[in-house]
Amino acid sequence: MKGDRVEIVVDAGDTTRTYEMTAGRAGRRVETAVRRGVVEVSEVTRNGTPVRTARFMANRVLALVEHPAPRIDESERGE
């Protein structure tokens, strides 16, 4: 959903670096996967086609924080 984002903190030797992947358009979402020592964060469309992907070595990732977009129920809209 638009507004979903994932924050990745990576060990870069003597410092840390923070990267952020955000679902930029309506209908897109951010997915994470850990495969064979690699953390992969992808922005994908509704049908699952990756738009952009970031890959990090799993042993360098210090934190992976998912921030879901706030969901609004139909009952809370007040219409």
Backbone as XML, in Angstrom:
<?xml version="1.0"?>
<chain id="A" units="angstrom">
  <residue number="1" name="MET">
    <atom name="N" x="0.848" y="-1.174" z="0.000"/>
    <atom name="CA" x="0.000" y="0.000" z="0.000"/>
    <atom name="C" x="0.893" y="1.237" z="0.000"/>
  </residue>
  <residue number="2" name="LYS">
    <atom name="N" x="0.466" y="2.260" z="-0.688"/>
    <atom name="CA" x="1.243" y="3.491" z="-0.737"/>
    <atom name="C" x="1.504" y="3.978" z="0.686"/>
  </residue>
  <residue number="3" name="GLY">
    <atom name="N" x="2.745" y="4.299" z="0.971"/>
    <atom name="CA" x="3.116" y="4.755" z="2.298"/>
    <atom name="C" x="3.833" y="3.704" z="3.116"/>
  </residue>
  <residue number="4" name="ASP">
    <atom name="N" x="3.731" y="2.423" z="2.717"/>
    <atom name="CA" x="4.507" y="1.389" z="3.395"/>
    <atom name="C" x="5.982" y="1.691" z="3.201"/>
  </residue>
  <residue number="5" name="ARG">
    <atom name="N" x="6.773" y="1.480" z="4.250"/>
    <atom name="CA" x="8.209" y="1.682" z="4.087"/>
    <atom name="C" x="8.982" y="0.735" z="4.974"/>
  </residue>
  <residue number="6" name="VAL">
    <atom name="N" x="10.201" y="0.466" z="4.552"/>
    <atom name="CA" x="11.116" y="-0.393" z="5.298"/>
    <atom name="C" x="12.411" y="0.376" z="5.482"/>
  </residue>
  <residue number="7" name="GLU">
    <atom name="N" x="12.906" y="0.380" z="6.705"/>
    <atom name="CA" x="14.147" y="1.060" z="7.046"/>
    <atom name="C" x="15.204" y="-0.007" z="7.318"/>
  </residue>
  <residue number="8" name="ILE">
    <atom name="N" x="16.371" y="0.112" z="6.669"/>
    <atom name="CA" x="17.442" y="-0.864" z="6.794"/>
    <atom name="C" x="18.674" y="-0.163" z="7.343"/>
  </residue>
  <residue number="9" name="VAL">
    <atom name="N" x="19.214" y="-0.659" z="8.452"/>
    <atom name="CA" x="20.436" y="-0.109" z="9.044"/>
    <atom name="C" x="21.543" y="-1.115" z="8.785"/>
  </residue>
  <residue number="10" name="VAL">
    <atom name="N" x="22.631" y="-0.649" z="8.144"/>
    <atom name="CA" x="23.713" y="-1.522" z="7.705"/>
    <atom name="C" x="25.027" y="-1.085" z="8.329"/>
  </residue>
  <residue number="11" name="ASP">
    <atom name="N" x="25.831" y="-2.057" z="8.748"/>
    <atom name="CA" x="27.177" y="-1.801" z="9.257"/>
    <atom name="C" x="28.085" y="-1.494" z="8.067"/>
  </residue>
  <residue number="12" name="ALA">
    <atom name="N" x="28.682" y="-0.309" z="8.072"/>
    <atom name="CA" x="29.555" y="0.106" z="6.970"/>
    <atom name="C" x="30.990" y="0.286" z="7.464"/>
  </residue>
  <residue number="13" name="GLY">
    <atom name="N" x="31.458" y="-0.655" z="8.258"/>
    <atom name="CA" x="32.822" y="-0.563" z="8.772"/>
    <atom name="C" x="32.867" y="0.222" z="10.059"/>
  </residue>
  <residue number="14" name="ASP">
    <atom name="N" x="33.342" y="1.455" z="10.002"/>
    <atom name="CA" x="33.472" y="2.281" z="11.205"/>
    <atom name="C" x="32.207" y="3.080" z="11.516"/>
  </residue>
  <residue number="15" name="THR">
    <atom name="N" x="31.188" y="2.973" z="10.699"/>
    <atom name="CA" x="29.940" y="3.713" z="10.896"/>
    <atom name="C" x="28.755" y="2.863" z="10.466"/>
  </residue>
  <residue number="16" name="THR">
    <atom name="N" x="27.557" y="3.395" z="10.614"/>
    <atom name="CA" x="26.359" y="2.722" z="10.108"/>
    <atom name="C" x="25.705" y="3.601" z="9.060"/>
  </residue>
  <residue number="17" name="ARG">
    <atom name="N" x="25.009" y="2.950" z="8.150"/>
    <atom name="CA" x="24.259" y="3.672" z="7.118"/>
    <atom name="C" x="22.818" y="3.217" z="7.179"/>
  </residue>
  <residue number="18" name="THR">
    <atom name="N" x="21.914" y="4.155" z="6.953"/>
    <atom name="CA" x="20.490" y="3.860" z="6.972"/>
    <atom name="C" x="19.914" y="4.065" z="5.580"/>
  </residue>
  <residue number="19" name="TYR">
    <atom name="N" x="19.200" y="3.052" z="5.116"/>
    <atom name="CA" x="18.538" y="3.119" z="3.817"/>
    <atom name="C" x="17.046" y="2.969" z="4.051"/>
  </residue>
  <residue number="20" name="GLU">
    <atom name="N" x="16.256" y="3.522" z="3.139"/>
    <atom name="CA" x="14.808" y="3.461" z="3.275"/>
    <atom name="C" x="14.199" y="3.129" z="1.923"/>
  </residue>
  <residue number="21" name="MET">
    <atom name="N" x="13.285" y="2.174" z="1.919"/>
    <atom name="CA" x="12.551" y="1.802" z="0.705"/>
    <atom name="C" x="11.084" y="2.087" z="0.983"/>
  </residue>
  <residue number="22" name="THR">
    <atom name="N" x="10.440" y="2.873" z="0.106"/>
    <atom name="CA" x="9.057" y="3.293" z="0.313"/>
    <atom name="C" x="8.214" y="2.925" z="-0.903"/>
  </residue>
  <residue number="23" name="ALA">
    <atom name="N" x="6.983" y="2.489" z="-0.638"/>
    <atom name="CA" x="6.028" y="2.243" z="-1.718"/>
    <atom name="C" x="5.511" y="3.603" z="-2.179"/>
  </residue>
  <residue number="24" name="GLY">
    <atom name="N" x="5.904" y="4.014" z="-3.367"/>
    <atom name="CA" x="5.651" y="5.378" z="-3.820"/>
    <atom name="C" x="4.321" y="5.631" z="-4.483"/>
  </residue>
  <residue number="25" name="ARG">
    <atom name="N" x="3.684" y="4.611" z="-5.012"/>
    <atom name="CA" x="2.421" y="4.814" z="-5.725"/>
    <atom name="C" x="1.336" y="3.927" z="-5.132"/>
  </residue>
  <residue number="26" name="ALA">
    <atom name="N" x="0.105" y="4.284" z="-5.425"/>
    <atom name="CA" x="-1.017" y="3.475" z="-4.955"/>
    <atom name="C" x="-0.946" y="2.087" z="-5.580"/>
  </residue>
  <residue number="27" name="GLY">
    <atom name="N" x="-1.235" y="1.075" z="-4.789"/>
    <atom name="CA" x="-1.222" y="-0.294" z="-5.291"/>
    <atom name="C" x="0.117" y="-0.985" z="-5.173"/>
  </residue>
  <residue number="28" name="ARG">
    <atom name="N" x="1.148" y="-0.271" z="-4.767"/>
    <atom name="CA" x="2.456" y="-0.902" z="-4.600"/>
    <atom name="C" x="2.693" y="-1.210" z="-3.136"/>
  </residue>
  <residue number="29" name="ARG">
    <atom name="N" x="3.547" y="-2.185" z="-2.891"/>
    <atom name="CA" x="3.883" y="-2.567" z="-1.532"/>
    <atom name="C" x="5.371" y="-2.880" z="-1.460"/>
  </residue>
  <residue number="30" name="VAL">
    <atom name="N" x="5.882" y="-2.976" z="-0.239"/>
    <atom name="CA" x="7.287" y="-3.286" z="-0.026"/>
    <atom name="C" x="7.370" y="-4.666" z="0.603"/>
  </residue>
  <residue number="31" name="GLU">
    <atom name="N" x="8.167" y="-5.542" z="0.002"/>
    <atom name="CA" x="8.340" y="-6.897" z="0.508"/>
    <atom name="C" x="9.797" y="-7.123" z="0.883"/>
  </residue>
  <residue number="32" name="THR">
    <atom name="N" x="10.016" y="-7.928" z="1.923"/>
    <atom name="CA" x="11.367" y="-8.277" z="2.337"/>
    <atom name="C" x="11.547" y="-9.786" z="2.252"/>
  </residue>
  <residue number="33" name="ALA">
    <atom name="N" x="12.775" y="-10.202" z="1.958"/>
    <atom name="CA" x="13.096" y="-11.628" z="1.894"/>
    <atom name="C" x="14.565" y="-11.810" z="2.275"/>
  </residue>
  <residue number="34" name="VAL">
    <atom name="N" x="14.841" y="-12.909" z="2.955"/>
    <atom name="CA" x="16.217" y="-13.275" z="3.290"/>
    <atom name="C" x="16.497" y="-14.583" z="2.572"/>
  </residue>
  <residue number="35" name="ARG">
    <atom name="N" x="17.455" y="-14.549" z="1.655"/>
    <atom name="CA" x="17.787" y="-15.720" z="0.847"/>
    <atom name="C" x="19.296" y="-15.864" z="0.732"/>
  </residue>
  <residue number="36" name="ARG">
    <atom name="N" x="19.803" y="-17.007" z="1.145"/>
    <atom name="CA" x="21.209" y="-17.373" z="0.941"/>
    <atom name="C" x="22.172" y="-16.278" z="1.396"/>
  </residue>
  <residue number="37" name="GLY">
    <atom name="N" x="21.926" y="-15.722" z="2.573"/>
    <atom name="CA" x="22.835" y="-14.722" z="3.118"/>
    <atom name="C" x="22.651" y="-13.318" z="2.573"/>
  </residue>
  <residue number="38" name="VAL">
    <atom name="N" x="21.560" y="-13.079" z="1.871"/>
    <atom name="CA" x="21.288" y="-11.762" z="1.295"/>
    <atom name="C" x="19.897" y="-11.306" z="1.731"/>
  </residue>
  <residue number="39" name="VAL">
    <atom name="N" x="19.802" y="-10.077" z="2.234"/>
    <atom name="CA" x="18.507" y="-9.480" z="2.557"/>
    <atom name="C" x="18.084" y="-8.675" z="1.339"/>
  </residue>
  <residue number="40" name="GLU">
    <atom name="N" x="16.882" y="-8.971" z="0.845"/>
    <atom name="CA" x="16.380" y="-8.317" z="-0.361"/>
    <atom name="C" x="15.093" y="-7.569" z="-0.014"/>
  </residue>
  <residue number="41" name="VAL">
    <atom name="N" x="15.066" y="-6.276" z="-0.315"/>
    <atom name="CA" x="13.892" y="-5.442" z="-0.073"/>
    <atom name="C" x="13.428" y="-4.927" z="-1.436"/>
  </residue>
  <residue number="42" name="SER">
    <atom name="N" x="12.163" y="-5.213" z="-1.782"/>
    <atom name="CA" x="11.658" y="-4.867" z="-3.114"/>
    <atom name="C" x="10.351" y="-4.095" z="-3.029"/>
  </residue>
  <residue number="43" name="GLU">
    <atom name="N" x="10.211" y="-3.127" z="-3.919"/>
    <atom name="CA" x="8.925" y="-2.464" z="-4.121"/>
    <atom name="C" x="8.264" y="-3.192" z="-5.281"/>
  </residue>
  <residue number="44" name="VAL">
    <atom name="N" x="7.072" y="-3.736" z="-5.050"/>
    <atom name="CA" x="6.408" y="-4.542" z="-6.071"/>
    <atom name="C" x="5.033" y="-3.979" z="-6.385"/>
  </residue>
  <residue number="45" name="THR">
    <atom name="N" x="4.568" y="-4.262" z="-7.607"/>
    <atom name="CA" x="3.248" y="-3.830" z="-8.037"/>
    <atom name="C" x="2.193" y="-4.806" z="-7.531"/>
  </residue>
  <residue number="46" name="ARG">
    <atom name="N" x="0.949" y="-4.537" z="-7.852"/>
    <atom name="CA" x="-0.152" y="-5.405" z="-7.401"/>
    <atom name="C" x="0.001" y="-6.835" z="-7.890"/>
  </residue>
  <residue number="47" name="ASN">
    <atom name="N" x="0.495" y="-7.013" z="-9.102"/>
    <atom name="CA" x="0.626" y="-8.376" z="-9.633"/>
    <atom name="C" x="1.961" y="-9.032" z="-9.284"/>
  </residue>
  <residue number="48" name="GLY">
    <atom name="N" x="2.783" y="-8.367" z="-8.465"/>
    <atom name="CA" x="4.019" y="-8.985" z="-7.982"/>
    <atom name="C" x="5.271" y="-8.689" z="-8.784"/>
  </residue>
  <residue number="49" name="THR">
    <atom name="N" x="5.186" y="-7.810" z="-9.764"/>
    <atom name="CA" x="6.357" y="-7.443" z="-10.558"/>
    <atom name="C" x="7.223" y="-6.461" z="-9.775"/>
  </residue>
  <residue number="50" name="PRO">
    <atom name="N" x="8.502" y="-6.794" z="-9.558"/>
    <atom name="CA" x="9.362" y="-5.860" z="-8.820"/>
    <atom name="C" x="9.662" y="-4.600" z="-9.633"/>
  </residue>
  <residue number="51" name="VAL">
    <atom name="N" x="9.532" y="-3.439" z="-8.988"/>
    <atom name="CA" x="9.822" y="-2.162" z="-9.626"/>
    <atom name="C" x="11.271" y="-1.785" z="-9.350"/>
  </residue>
  <residue number="52" name="ARG">
    <atom name="N" x="11.680" y="-1.928" z="-8.086"/>
    <atom name="CA" x="13.074" y="-1.693" z="-7.720"/>
    <atom name="C" x="13.416" y="-2.586" z="-6.538"/>
  </residue>
  <residue number="53" name="THR">
    <atom name="N" x="14.676" y="-2.937" z="-6.443"/>
    <atom name="CA" x="15.134" y="-3.882" z="-5.428"/>
    <atom name="C" x="16.434" y="-3.403" z="-4.828"/>
  </residue>
  <residue number="54" name="ALA">
    <atom name="N" x="16.565" y="-3.564" z="-3.513"/>
    <atom name="CA" x="17.826" y="-3.275" z="-2.813"/>
    <atom name="C" x="18.281" y="-4.572" z="-2.156"/>
  </residue>
  <residue number="55" name="ARG">
    <atom name="N" x="19.575" y="-4.880" z="-2.282"/>
    <atom name="CA" x="20.129" y="-6.096" z="-1.688"/>
    <atom name="C" x="21.272" y="-5.739" z="-0.751"/>
  </residue>
  <residue number="56" name="PHE">
    <atom name="N" x="21.289" y="-6.421" z="0.400"/>
    <atom name="CA" x="22.317" y="-6.203" z="1.416"/>
    <atom name="C" x="22.812" y="-7.550" z="1.917"/>
  </residue>
  <residue number="57" name="MET">
    <atom name="N" x="24.094" y="-7.623" z="2.251"/>
    <atom name="CA" x="24.635" y="-8.841" z="2.851"/>
    <atom name="C" x="24.010" y="-9.001" z="4.237"/>
  </residue>
  <residue number="58" name="ALA">
    <atom name="N" x="23.478" y="-10.176" z="4.525"/>
    <atom name="CA" x="22.742" y="-10.399" z="5.775"/>
    <atom name="C" x="23.614" y="-10.199" z="7.004"/>
  </residue>
  <residue number="59" name="ASN">
    <atom name="N" x="24.894" y="-10.539" z="6.926"/>
    <atom name="CA" x="25.754" y="-10.380" z="8.104"/>
    <atom name="C" x="26.121" y="-8.925" z="8.368"/>
  </residue>
  <residue number="60" name="ARG">
    <atom name="N" x="25.785" y="-8.007" z="7.461"/>
    <atom name="CA" x="26.028" y="-6.575" z="7.656"/>
    <atom name="C" x="24.783" y="-5.818" z="8.115"/>
  </residue>
  <residue number="61" name="VAL">
    <atom name="N" x="23.625" y="-6.427" z="8.016"/>
    <atom name="CA" x="22.375" y="-5.768" z="8.393"/>
    <atom name="C" x="22.239" y="-5.788" z="9.914"/>
  </residue>
  <residue number="62" name="LEU">
    <atom name="N" x="22.125" y="-4.608" z="10.502"/>
    <atom name="CA" x="21.963" y="-4.480" z="11.950"/>
    <atom name="C" x="20.489" y="-4.449" z="12.340"/>
  </residue>
  <residue number="63" name="ALA">
    <atom name="N" x="19.659" y="-3.791" z="11.537"/>
    <atom name="CA" x="18.233" y="-3.686" z="11.843"/>
    <atom name="C" x="17.437" y="-3.585" z="10.548"/>
  </residue>
  <residue number="64" name="LEU">
    <atom name="N" x="16.263" y="-4.177" z="10.591"/>
    <atom name="CA" x="15.327" y="-4.126" z="9.476"/>
    <atom name="C" x="13.966" y="-3.807" z="10.083"/>
  </residue>
  <residue number="65" name="VAL">
    <atom name="N" x="13.501" y="-2.569" z="9.897"/>
    <atom name="CA" x="12.281" y="-2.102" z="10.555"/>
    <atom name="C" x="11.220" y="-1.827" z="9.497"/>
  </residue>
  <residue number="66" name="GLU">
    <atom name="N" x="10.070" y="-2.487" z="9.650"/>
    <atom name="CA" x="8.960" y="-2.280" z="8.731"/>
    <atom name="C" x="7.985" y="-1.288" z="9.346"/>
  </residue>
  <residue number="67" name="HIS">
    <atom name="N" x="7.614" y="-0.273" z="8.568"/>
    <atom name="CA" x="6.655" y="0.735" z="8.996"/>
    <atom name="C" x="5.452" y="0.657" z="8.060"/>
  </residue>
  <residue number="68" name="PRO">
    <atom name="N" x="4.384" y="-0.048" z="8.449"/>
    <atom name="CA" x="3.219" y="-0.114" z="7.566"/>
    <atom name="C" x="2.489" y="1.220" z="7.523"/>
  </residue>
  <residue number="69" name="ALA">
    <atom name="N" x="1.869" y="1.492" z="6.395"/>
    <atom name="CA" x="1.062" y="2.710" z="6.265"/>
    <atom name="C" x="-0.157" y="2.568" z="7.158"/>
  </residue>
  <residue number="70" name="PRO">
    <atom name="N" x="-0.620" y="3.663" z="7.741"/>
    <atom name="CA" x="-1.819" y="3.574" z="8.587"/>
    <atom name="C" x="-3.032" y="3.167" z="7.755"/>
  </residue>
  <residue number="71" name="ARG">
    <atom name="N" x="-3.740" y="2.181" z="8.243"/>
    <atom name="CA" x="-4.936" y="1.683" z="7.553"/>
    <atom name="C" x="-6.158" y="2.422" z="8.101"/>
  </residue>
  <residue number="72" name="ILE">
    <atom name="N" x="-7.032" y="2.860" z="7.204"/>
    <atom name="CA" x="-8.237" y="3.577" z="7.601"/>
    <atom name="C" x="-9.445" y="2.674" z="7.327"/>
  </residue>
  <residue number="73" name="ASP">
    <atom name="N" x="-10.190" y="2.347" z="8.381"/>
    <atom name="CA" x="-11.413" y="1.552" z="8.219"/>
    <atom name="C" x="-12.506" y="2.418" z="7.630"/>
  </residue>
  <residue number="74" name="GLU">
    <atom name="N" x="-13.438" y="1.778" z="6.950"/>
    <atom name="CA" x="-14.584" y="2.508" z="6.377"/>
    <atom name="C" x="-15.412" y="3.163" z="7.472"/>
  </residue>
  <residue number="75" name="SER">
    <atom name="N" x="-15.495" y="2.539" z="8.659"/>
    <atom name="CA" x="-16.295" y="3.089" z="9.753"/>
    <atom name="C" x="-15.659" y="4.341" z="10.351"/>
  </residue>
  <residue number="76" name="GLU">
    <atom name="N" x="-14.331" y="4.527" z="10.193"/>
    <atom name="CA" x="-13.646" y="5.663" z="10.770"/>
    <atom name="C" x="-13.630" y="6.880" z="9.848"/>
  </residue>
  <residue number="77" name="ARG">
    <atom name="N" x="-14.008" y="6.718" z="8.619"/>
    <atom name="CA" x="-13.952" y="7.821" z="7.658"/>
    <atom name="C" x="-14.966" y="8.906" z="7.955"/>
  </residue>
  <residue number="78" name="GLY">
    <atom name="N" x="-16.108" y="8.549" z="8.528"/>
    <atom name="CA" x="-17.114" y="9.535" z="8.871"/>
    <atom name="C" x="-17.972" y="9.988" z="7.705"/>
  </residue>
  <residue number="79" name="GLU">
    <atom name="N" x="-18.002" y="9.208" z="6.665"/>
    <atom name="CA" x="-18.827" y="9.584" z="5.491"/>
    <atom name="C" x="-20.177" y="8.951" z="5.557"/>
  </residue>
</chain>
